[in-house]
Amino acid sequence: MRYEATTVEEYIAQIPADRQETFRKLRELILANLPAGYEEGILYGMPGYYIPLSRYPNTYNGQPIGIAALASQKNYLSLYLTGVYDDTNTESWFKKSYEATGKKLNMGKSCVRFKKLDDLPLDVIAQAVARITPAELIAIYEKTRHFKG
């Protein structure tokens, strides 16, 4: 689903009312665990957490490098953890940690799909967000994109 929002608050106000509290709580969790150097804003039409272009402008598509994002889809909510997707060690850690909680992981490449906050192991989500600093994400980005500088 696409929402026309220029701020995170506008986005939240446009999603179905029964999802807004879950969305706000997950946003708070991300912000509380986000390493310094990331910013929050609308990225690809959804709330995103990223390295601003003022710090790292030379991306392949002219968009900031994101670490996480949130979206309200037609039948579920999505938490995009691009830092998990871009780093095989982090991906392995994430899947094992998630599985150890007993909660069912419904994940695409970087998208964790869920319906309610209780579906997520919040401590694992918090650790995944906190795990990669902006400098580390830039290094991963340059390695995975075969950066030529």
C-alpha positions as CSV (number, residue, x, y, z in Angstrom):
1,M,0.0,0.0,0.0
2,R,1.2,3.5,-0.7
3,Y,0.7,6.4,1.6
4,E,1.3,10.1,0.7
5,A,3.2,11.3,3.7
6,T,6.2,13.6,4.1
7,T,6.7,12.9,7.8
8,V,6.6,9.8,9.9
9,E,3.7,11.2,11.9
10,E,1.7,11.8,8.7
11,Y,2.4,8.2,7.7
12,I,1.2,6.8,11.0
13,A,-2.0,9.0,10.9
14,Q,-2.8,7.5,7.4
15,I,-2.5,3.8,8.3
16,P,-5.5,1.9,9.7
17,A,-6.3,3.0,13.3
18,D,-5.9,-0.5,14.7
19,R,-2.3,-0.6,13.6
20,Q,-1.2,2.8,14.8
21,E,-0.3,1.9,18.3
22,T,1.8,-1.1,17.2
23,F,3.5,1.1,14.7
24,R,4.3,3.8,17.3
25,K,5.7,1.2,19.7
26,L,8.0,-0.4,17.1
27,R,9.1,3.1,16.0
28,E,10.0,3.9,19.7
29,L,12.0,0.7,20.0
30,I,13.9,1.4,16.8
31,L,14.7,5.0,17.9
32,A,15.8,3.9,21.3
33,N,18.3,1.4,19.8
34,L,19.4,3.2,16.7
35,P,23.1,4.0,16.8
36,A,24.1,7.7,16.5
37,G,24.5,8.8,12.9
38,Y,21.3,7.5,11.5
39,E,18.3,9.7,10.8
40,E,14.6,9.0,10.7
41,G,12.4,10.1,7.8
42,I,10.3,9.0,4.8
43,L,12.4,6.8,2.5
44,Y,10.8,4.9,-0.4
45,G,7.4,6.1,0.8
46,M,7.6,4.7,4.3
47,P,9.3,5.5,7.6
48,G,12.9,4.7,7.3
49,Y,16.1,4.9,9.3
50,Y,19.2,5.7,7.3
51,I,22.6,7.3,6.9
52,P,21.8,10.8,5.5
53,L,23.2,11.7,2.1
54,S,25.1,14.6,3.7
55,R,27.3,11.9,5.3
56,Y,27.4,9.4,2.5
57,P,26.1,10.8,-0.9
58,N,27.7,8.4,-3.3
59,T,25.0,5.7,-3.5
60,Y,24.2,3.7,-6.6
61,N,20.7,5.1,-6.7
62,G,21.0,8.5,-5.1
63,Q,19.0,7.4,-2.0
64,P,20.3,7.1,1.5
65,I,21.6,3.8,2.8
66,G,18.9,2.4,5.1
67,I,19.3,0.2,8.1
68,A,15.6,-0.3,8.8
69,A,12.1,0.7,7.7
70,L,8.5,0.2,8.7
71,A,5.5,-0.2,6.4
72,S,1.8,-0.9,6.7
73,Q,0.8,-3.4,3.9
74,K,-2.6,-4.6,2.9
75,N,-2.7,-7.7,5.2
76,Y,0.2,-7.2,7.6
77,L,2.9,-4.8,8.9
78,S,6.5,-5.0,7.6
79,L,9.8,-4.4,9.4
80,Y,12.6,-4.1,6.9
81,L,16.0,-4.9,8.4
82,T,18.3,-4.1,5.5
83,G,21.3,-4.4,7.8
84,V,20.4,-8.0,8.4
85,Y,20.0,-8.7,4.7
86,D,23.3,-7.1,3.7
87,D,25.5,-8.9,6.1
88,T,25.6,-12.7,6.2
89,N,26.9,-12.9,9.8
90,T,24.2,-10.6,11.0
91,E,21.6,-12.6,9.0
92,S,22.7,-15.9,10.5
93,W,22.7,-14.4,14.1
94,F,19.3,-12.8,13.5
95,K,17.6,-16.0,12.3
96,K,19.1,-18.1,15.1
97,S,18.2,-15.5,17.8
98,Y,14.7,-15.2,16.5
99,E,14.2,-18.9,16.3
100,A,15.5,-19.3,19.9
101,T,12.6,-17.2,21.2
102,G,10.0,-19.7,19.9
103,K,8.3,-17.0,17.8
104,K,7.6,-17.8,14.1
105,L,9.8,-15.9,11.7
106,N,7.9,-14.8,8.5
107,M,10.7,-13.1,6.5
108,G,11.6,-12.3,3.0
109,K,15.0,-11.1,2.1
110,S,14.9,-8.2,4.6
111,C,11.2,-7.9,5.4
112,V,9.8,-9.4,8.6
113,R,6.1,-9.6,8.2
114,F,3.8,-9.5,11.3
115,K,0.3,-8.6,12.4
116,K,0.8,-7.5,16.0
117,L,3.7,-6.5,18.2
118,D,3.5,-9.7,20.2
119,D,4.5,-11.6,17.0
120,L,8.0,-10.1,17.3
121,P,10.8,-10.8,19.8
122,L,11.4,-7.2,20.7
123,D,14.7,-7.8,22.3
124,V,16.1,-9.4,19.1
125,I,14.7,-6.6,17.0
126,A,16.3,-4.1,19.3
127,Q,19.7,-5.9,19.1
128,A,19.4,-6.1,15.3
129,V,18.8,-2.3,15.0
130,A,21.7,-1.6,17.5
131,R,24.1,-4.0,16.0
132,I,25.4,-2.1,13.0
133,T,26.9,1.4,13.2
134,P,26.7,3.8,10.3
135,A,30.4,3.2,9.6
136,E,29.9,-0.5,9.6
137,L,26.9,-0.2,7.3
138,I,28.9,1.9,4.9
139,A,31.7,-0.7,4.8
140,I,29.1,-3.4,4.1
141,Y,27.5,-1.3,1.4
142,E,30.8,-0.7,-0.3
143,K,31.7,-4.4,-0.1
144,T,28.3,-5.7,-1.4
145,R,28.0,-3.1,-4.1
146,H,31.6,-3.6,-5.3
147,F,32.2,0.1,-4.7
148,K,34.7,1.7,-6.9
149,G,34.8,5.1,-5.1
